[in-house]
Amino acid sequence: MNLEEVKEYLLDFQKRNLPVLIERELKISYTKRIKSIIGPRRAGKTFFMYQQIKELINSGIKKESILYLNFEDTRLIEVNFKEIREIVKLHWQLYPESTKDALYIFIDEPQNMEKWEVAIRSLHDEGFNIFISGSSSRLLSKEIATSLRGRTISYLILPFSFREFLKIKNFKFDVKHLDSKEKSILLNFVDEYLEFGSFPEVILENNKENKIRIINEYFDLIVYKDIVERYKIKNIQLIKWLIKSVVSSFSKEFSVHKLYLTLKSKGMKLSKNTLYSYLSMLEDSIFAFFISKFKRSVRKKEFSINKAYLSDIGFAKLSEFSGDKGKKMENVALLELKRKANPLEQIFYWNDGKSEIDFIVTQGLKIKRLIQVCRNINDYDTKRRETKALVKASKELKCKNLLVITFDYEAEETIQGNRIKFIPLWKWSLE
């Protein structure tokens, strides 16, 4: 460790102003546990750390009582896990007043340092308030829970919600008093959100071609950094093909068995276990989510076909099937459900072979909500199909909380004795 470089780093952080931020809506509760922020690459984890630092300062905590270590900074690259404690001592030497207060330690990209978990566990055991965040290639909730032995509480941060998207666009309006011009602007923003997704850098970029270039770069970053390098995969062509298959199947059932048969017919030799392993890597990198079919039997849930969703709908641009606005709405709704879910809630879909419900939200053994997502609800046959499935599932699953998320239709209707609420995606997202 180069002491002069580390000293320079510590002084620079204390003297420079924190960047201007778009405040994220994710809230972290006070806990003595290590707070770990996980999420897709480029979703804004580092800036969320800055937000937590700002909140501490605004609450009266002195900046000198905050230590921020970013292990992607060249001045910290040579630091090993045994020297973290030495950095804390150096900080105290530079700012003696900080020894009188609790020290808050923020560690970004700790996985760049070998045995990082040993150092963090030691600091936690000494009573420091610790926040960690990093690329999803190594800093995953499962790994954290294992290496730090239950000392952490994890928070999922996704690309921007629609509410946060509107903040970046600086678009303000009164939901209850929306005039025709504001409504047109709002619906144009909904179209942009559904087309290009909500990574911060993509939202801020005005050129459409550049937006697509950024999305492609993110895709390559996830493939090579989070999957190929981390798992030392040699068959890069297969993993890229698999990812493209998941992208092409967003908001649809994704059958590993059918995929296996397709690959087998092409003369590729691999096992189903390999495919399941690769899909697990995709899920661990938070590139995709897979939700299972709702079954009363736990065993049946484990063997059901899952539905695939992308961690950002912008990745649909990588597929030739990216034009289905209804499927995009469904994917966006799943991400919003994940943002809004409490820790005890789970999300499933329901399919009895004839009818399908996009989302079932449960808490423990209780079914809380049944949700359909439908773009063209003004079409009679479409509306009849979607509401018929809701009524059928409501009776079978004994749930009366029925919702249809639409593009721009809002109403409450009674259908076959069942009260069904219809609400536009943008309005539901802003609730």
C-alpha positions in Angstrom: 0.0 0.0 0.0 1.3 3.4 -1.0 0.6 5.6 2.1 1.0 8.9 0.3 -1.5 7.9 -2.5 -4.0 6.6 0.1 -3.6 9.8 2.1 -4.2 11.9 -1.1 -7.3 9.8 -1.8 -8.7 10.4 1.7 -8.1 14.1 1.5 -9.6 14.4 -1.9 -12.8 12.8 -0.8 -13.2 15.0 2.2 -12.5 18.2 0.2 -14.5 17.6 -3.0 -18.2 18.2 -3.3 -20.5 15.2 -3.8 -22.1 15.0 -7.2 -25.6 16.4 -7.9 -28.0 13.5 -7.6 -31.4 12.4 -8.8 -32.7 11.1 -5.5 -33.6 7.4 -5.7 -36.7 6.1 -4.0 -35.2 3.1 -2.4 -35.1 3.6 1.4 -32.6 1.9 3.7 -33.7 1.3 7.3 -31.3 1.8 10.2 -29.7 -1.4 11.2 -26.4 -2.5 12.8 -26.0 -5.1 10.1 -23.9 -4.5 7.0 -26.0 -2.8 4.4 -25.3 -4.3 0.9 -26.6 -2.7 -2.2 -27.0 -5.1 -5.1 -28.3 -4.6 -8.6 -27.5 -4.7 -12.3 -24.4 -3.0 -13.7 -24.9 0.7 -14.4 -28.1 0.9 -12.4 -26.7 3.6 -10.1 -25.4 1.8 -7.1 -22.4 4.1 -6.6 -24.6 7.2 -6.8 -27.0 5.6 -4.4 -24.1 5.3 -2.0 -23.4 9.0 -2.4 -27.1 9.6 -1.7 -26.7 7.8 1.6 -23.7 9.9 2.5 -25.6 13.1 1.7 -28.5 11.9 3.9 -26.1 11.3 6.8 -24.5 14.7 6.4 -27.9 16.4 6.2 -28.9 14.6 9.5 -26.0 16.2 11.3 -23.2 13.6 10.8 -19.9 15.4 10.0 -18.3 14.4 6.7 -15.1 13.7 8.6 -17.0 10.8 10.3 -17.6 9.2 6.9 -15.0 7.1 5.1 -15.6 6.3 1.5 -13.4 3.7 -0.2 -13.8 3.0 -3.9 -11.6 0.1 -4.9 -11.8 1.0 -8.6 -9.7 4.1 -7.8 -6.1 3.5 -9.0 -4.8 4.8 -5.7 -6.4 1.9 -3.8 -5.8 -0.9 -6.3 -2.8 -2.3 -4.4 -4.5 -2.3 -1.0 -5.0 -5.8 0.5 -7.6 -6.9 3.0 -5.1 -6.6 5.9 -4.5 -3.0 5.2 -8.1 -1.8 5.4 -7.7 -1.3 9.2 -4.6 0.8 8.5 -6.6 3.1 6.2 -9.1 3.6 9.1 -6.2 4.6 11.4 -4.8 6.9 8.7 -8.3 8.6 8.5 -8.3 9.1 12.2 -4.8 10.6 12.1 -5.9 13.1 9.4 -9.2 13.9 11.2 -8.7 13.4 14.9 -12.2 14.7 15.8 -13.7 11.7 14.0 -12.5 9.4 16.7 -15.1 10.9 19.0 -18.0 9.9 16.8 -19.3 6.7 15.2 -17.5 6.1 11.9 -19.6 5.3 8.8 -17.6 3.2 6.2 -18.8 3.0 2.6 -17.0 0.4 0.5 -17.5 0.4 -3.3 -16.3 -2.5 -5.5 -14.7 -4.5 -2.6 -14.6 -7.6 -4.7 -11.6 -6.1 -6.5 -9.6 -7.0 -3.4 -8.9 -10.6 -2.4 -10.5 -11.8 0.9 -12.5 -8.5 1.0 -15.2 -10.3 3.1 -12.6 -11.0 5.9 -11.8 -7.3 6.2 -15.4 -6.2 6.2 -16.4 -8.8 8.7 -13.6 -7.6 11.0 -14.7 -4.0 10.7 -18.3 -4.9 11.4 -17.4 -6.9 14.5 -15.6 -3.8 15.8 -18.9 -1.9 15.6 -18.4 0.3 12.5 -21.5 1.2 10.4 -20.8 -0.4 7.0 -22.3 0.0 3.6 -21.0 -2.1 0.7 -21.9 -2.0 -3.0 -20.3 -3.4 -6.2 -20.7 -5.0 -9.6 -23.1 -7.9 -9.6 -20.4 -10.1 -11.0 -19.1 -11.0 -7.6 -20.9 -9.0 -5.0 -24.2 -10.9 -4.9 -26.7 -11.4 -2.1 -26.1 -15.1 -2.0 -22.3 -14.7 -1.8 -22.6 -12.0 0.8 -24.9 -14.0 2.9 -22.4 -17.0 2.8 -19.1 -15.1 3.3 -20.4 -12.7 6.0 -22.5 -15.3 7.8 -25.8 -13.5 8.2 -24.3 -10.1 9.1 -25.8 -8.3 6.2 -29.1 -7.0 5.0 -29.4 -6.7 1.2 -31.3 -4.1 -0.9 -32.1 -4.5 -4.6 -31.6 -1.4 -6.7 -32.9 -1.5 -10.3 -32.7 1.0 -13.1 -34.9 4.0 -12.7 -38.6 3.7 -11.9 -41.0 5.7 -14.1 -41.3 8.3 -11.3 -37.5 8.6 -11.2 -37.5 8.8 -15.0 -39.8 11.8 -14.9 -37.5 13.5 -12.3 -34.6 13.3 -14.8 -36.9 14.7 -17.5 -37.9 17.5 -15.0 -41.5 16.9 -15.9 -43.9 17.9 -13.1 -47.7 17.6 -13.2 -50.8 17.2 -11.0 -52.2 13.7 -11.6 -55.7 14.9 -10.7 -55.6 17.9 -13.0 -53.8 16.7 -16.1 -54.5 18.9 -19.2 -54.4 17.6 -22.8 -50.9 18.9 -23.5 -49.5 17.4 -20.3 -51.2 14.1 -21.1 -49.6 14.0 -24.6 -46.1 14.7 -23.2 -46.7 12.1 -20.5 -47.7 9.4 -22.9 -44.7 10.2 -25.1 -42.5 9.6 -22.1 -44.2 6.3 -21.4 -43.4 5.3 -25.0 -39.7 6.3 -24.5 -39.6 4.5 -21.2 -40.9 1.3 -22.8 -38.7 1.6 -25.9 -35.3 2.3 -24.3 -35.6 1.4 -20.7 -34.4 3.3 -17.7 -30.6 3.0 -17.2 -29.6 6.5 -16.0 -27.0 7.0 -18.8 -29.6 5.9 -21.5 -32.2 8.3 -20.2 -29.8 11.2 -20.3 -28.7 10.5 -23.8 -30.9 12.2 -26.4 -29.6 10.5 -29.5 -31.6 7.3 -30.2 -28.7 5.6 -32.0 -26.4 6.4 -29.0 -29.0 5.0 -26.6 -28.9 1.7 -28.5 -25.1 1.7 -28.5 -25.0 2.1 -24.7 -27.5 -0.7 -24.3 -25.3 -3.0 -26.4 -22.2 -2.0 -24.4 -24.0 -2.9 -21.2 -25.0 -6.2 -22.7 -21.4 -7.0 -23.6 -20.2 -5.9 -20.1 -22.6 -8.2 -18.4 -21.8 -11.2 -20.7 -18.0 -10.9 -20.3 -17.5 -9.4 -16.8 -20.4 -10.9 -14.9 -20.6 -14.3 -16.6 -17.7 -15.3 -18.9 -14.8 -14.0 -16.7 -16.4 -14.8 -13.4 -17.3 -18.4 -14.2 -14.4 -18.9 -16.6 -16.8 -20.0 -19.4 -15.0 -21.1 -22.6 -18.1 -21.5 -24.8 -18.8 -17.8 -25.2 -21.0 -18.4 -28.3 -23.3 -20.7 -26.3 -23.8 -18.2 -23.4 -24.4 -15.4 -25.8 -26.9 -17.5 -27.7 -28.6 -18.4 -24.5 -28.9 -14.8 -23.4 -30.4 -13.8 -26.7 -32.9 -16.6 -26.3 -33.9 -15.2 -22.9 -34.2 -11.7 -24.4 -36.4 -13.0 -27.2 -38.6 -14.7 -24.6 -39.1 -11.8 -22.2 -42.6 -11.8 -20.6 -43.1 -15.4 -21.8 -42.7 -18.9 -20.5 -39.2 -20.1 -20.9 -38.8 -23.9 -21.2 -35.4 -25.3 -20.6 -36.5 -28.6 -22.1 -37.5 -27.0 -25.4 -34.3 -25.1 -25.5 -32.4 -28.3 -24.9 -34.1 -30.0 -27.7 -33.5 -27.1 -30.1 -29.8 -27.1 -29.3 -29.7 -30.9 -29.6 -31.3 -30.7 -33.0 -28.4 -28.3 -34.0 -25.9 -30.9 -33.1 -24.7 -29.2 -29.9 -23.7 -31.5 -27.1 -24.6 -30.3 -23.6 -26.7 -31.4 -20.7 -29.9 -29.8 -19.2 -27.9 -29.2 -16.0 -25.5 -27.0 -18.0 -28.4 -24.9 -19.3 -29.9 -24.6 -15.8 -26.4 -23.6 -14.5 -26.1 -20.9 -17.1 -29.6 -19.6 -16.4 -28.6 -19.4 -12.7 -25.6 -17.3 -13.7 -27.9 -14.9 -15.6 -30.2 -14.6 -12.6 -27.2 -14.1 -10.2 -25.9 -11.3 -12.5 -29.3 -9.7 -12.2 -29.7 -9.6 -16.0 -32.9 -11.5 -15.8 -35.6 -12.6 -13.4 -37.5 -15.9 -13.6 -40.8 -16.2 -11.9 -42.5 -19.6 -11.4 -46.1 -20.7 -11.9 -48.3 -20.6 -8.8 -49.0 -24.0 -7.4 -50.2 -24.9 -3.9 -47.6 -27.7 -3.9 -44.0 -26.5 -3.2 -42.7 -29.5 -5.2 -44.8 -28.6 -8.2 -43.6 -25.0 -8.1 -40.0 -26.3 -8.3 -40.7 -28.2 -11.5 -42.9 -25.6 -13.2 -41.9 -23.7 -16.4 -40.8 -20.2 -15.4 -41.5 -16.9 -17.2 -38.5 -14.7 -18.1 -38.2 -11.0 -17.5 -35.4 -8.6 -18.1 -33.9 -6.4 -15.4 -34.3 -3.5 -17.8 -36.7 -3.4 -20.8 -34.0 -1.6 -22.8 -32.4 -5.0 -23.3 -35.3 -6.0 -25.5 -33.7 -3.8 -28.2 -31.2 -6.7 -28.6 -34.1 -8.9 -29.9 -35.9 -8.8 -33.3 -39.1 -9.4 -31.2 -38.8 -6.1 -29.3 -41.8 -4.4 -30.8 -44.5 -6.0 -28.6 -45.6 -3.1 -26.4 -47.9 -5.3 -24.4 -45.0 -7.6 -23.4 -42.9 -4.6 -22.6 -45.6 -3.2 -20.3 -45.7 -6.6 -18.6 -41.9 -6.6 -18.0 -42.0 -3.0 -16.7 -44.9 -4.0 -14.3 -42.8 -6.9 -13.0 -39.9 -4.6 -12.2 -42.2 -2.2 -10.5 -43.7 -5.0 -8.4 -40.2 -5.9 -7.3 -39.5 -2.3 -6.3 -42.8 -2.1 -4.3 -42.7 -5.6 -2.8 -42.1 -5.9 0.9 -39.6 -8.7 2.0 -42.4 -11.2 2.7 -44.1 -10.9 -0.7 -43.6 -13.3 -3.6 -44.6 -13.0 -7.2 -45.9 -15.8 -9.4 -47.9 -16.2 -12.5 -50.9 -18.5 -12.9 -51.9 -20.8 -15.9 -54.4 -23.6 -15.8 -53.9 -24.5 -19.5 -56.7 -22.3 -20.8 -56.4 -19.0 -18.9 -53.4 -17.1 -17.6 -52.9 -14.4 -14.9 -49.7 -12.4 -15.4 -49.0 -11.8 -11.7 -50.1 -13.3 -8.4 -48.7 -11.5 -5.4 -48.6 -13.6 -2.2 -47.6 -13.0 1.4 -47.0 -16.2 3.2 -50.0 -18.5 2.4 -52.3 -15.5 1.6 -52.9 -14.4 -2.0 -53.0 -10.6 -1.9 -53.5 -9.5 -5.5 -54.3 -10.8 -9.0 -52.9 -8.6 -11.8 -53.3 -8.6 -15.6 -51.3 -6.4 -17.9 -53.1 -5.5 -21.1 -52.3 -2.8 -23.7 -55.3 -3.0 -26.0 -58.1 -3.1 -23.4 -60.4 -1.2 -25.8 -60.7 -4.2 -28.0 -63.8 -6.1 -26.9 -62.4 -9.7 -27.4 -59.1 -8.8 -25.6 -60.9 -7.3 -22.6 -63.3 -10.2 -22.4 -60.4 -12.7 -22.4 -58.4 -10.8 -19.8 -61.3 -10.2 -17.4 -62.6 -13.8 -17.9 -59.3 -15.1 -16.7 -59.3 -12.8 -13.7 -62.8 -13.9 -12.7 -61.9 -17.5 -13.1 -58.7 -17.2 -11.0 -60.5 -15.1 -8.4 -63.0 -17.9 -7.8 -60.4 -20.6 -7.7 -57.8 -18.8 -5.7 -60.3 -17.0 -3.4 -58.9 -13.5 -4.0 -61.1 -10.4 -4.7 -58.3 -7.9 -5.2 -58.4 -7.7 -9.0 -56.4 -5.3 -11.2 -55.8 -4.7 -14.9 -52.9 -2.5 -15.8 -53.6 -0.8 -19.1 -51.8 1.7 -21.4 -54.3 4.5 -21.0 -57.7 3.2 -19.8 -59.0 3.9 -16.3 -62.2 2.7 -14.7 -63.7 0.4 -12.0 -66.2 -2.2 -13.4 -68.2 -5.0 -11.9 -67.9 -8.1 -14.1 -69.9 -11.2 -13.1 -70.1 -9.9 -9.5 -66.4 -9.1 -9.3 -65.1 -5.6 -8.8 -62.2 -5.0 -11.2 -60.0 -1.9 -11.2 -58.4 -0.7 -14.5 -55.5 1.7 -14.3 -52.9 3.0 -16.7 -49.3 1.7 -16.3 -48.0 5.3 -15.7 -50.5 6.1 -13.0 -50.0 2.8 -11.2 -46.3 3.3 -11.3 -46.6 6.7 -9.7 -48.8 5.4 -6.8 
